[in-house]
Amino acid sequence: MPTDLPTERAVRKPGTMELDPAGEGIALDETPRLIASNKVEGTAVYDGTGRHLGSVHNFMVDKVSGQVAYAVLAFGGFLGLGENRHPLPWRALRYSTELGGYVVDIDPGALAGAPSHGPGEDSFADPDYQKQLEDYYGSRFQAA
Amino acid sequence: MPTDLPTERAVRKPGTMELDPAGEGIALDETPRLIASNKVEGTAVYDGTGRHLGSVHNFMVDKVSGQVAYAVLAFGGFLGLGENRHPLPWRALRYSTELGGYVVDIDPGALAGAPSHGPGEDSFADPDYQKQLEDYYGSRFQAA
């Protein structure tokens, strides 16, 4: 398991979805500019120290603008985060080619205190949920 | 199978990803504004007369901007379109609450003549592929 902090060179600009352009078998669902929706789903997520946290469960897209808004992370009970889904502003994720996944500079404690929902909960149907997320993460992850 | 042309009221603005807000079990992955990536995948696609064409295989997202660029449609050999994947500009799709899927105002002949790729082909790795798509569809589907 990778433990080193990803180098600056290998870390993509915050908010980009780029996966490893040198990886195997990526041509089908990745171009220099585009990536397939089902390739983002399931991609590993690491913290800033390279520790594996979980994976991207899916992501939320603005229906009107077609803009990706949140990555919904699944941690599978790791680090006491439970089975809950944790939506993070898309801009909080950057891609590390060394780790082969997304990196989020946030410690598990801050994730544990963030708004989250169970696999069977419909929190996104509540208009306040997005506001809670922005209130919680807004100061941590500024728009690029 | 629905055969009526969807009414104006029930048809969403072109380029929007909205699914049926009155449908069952949608609260989990749909809000008034956001929709989950894995809910878009697999959604049915109809032509302008309400004829079922196929479904959304996945969609391509701009890695830098996080903007949805193409819906990749699968037709499963229907109407002689073969097993190929047919990328359509996202703006070409609109959602019909009556049909419970996306509507594309294009006839199968025009789809058959459009750039497409096999399930195992890596056409999106070719920078010319997007240009071919825009050349083909640009005049048919203007940006909103």
Interface residues (C-beta under 8 A of the other chain):
Chain A: K13 G15 T16 M17 E18 A27 L28 D29 E30 T31 P32 R33 L34 I35 A36 S37 N38 V40 E41 N58 F59 M60 V61 D62 K63 V64 S65 G66 Q67 V68 A69 Y70 V72 W90 G120 E121 D122 F124 A125 P127 Y129 Q130
Chain B: K13 G15 T16 M17 E18 A27 L28 D29 E30 T31 P32 R33 L34 I35 A36 S37 N38 V40 E41 N58 F59 M60 V61 D62 K63 V64 S65 G66 Q67 V68 A69 Y70 V72 W90 G120 E121 D122 F124 A125 P127 Y129 Q130
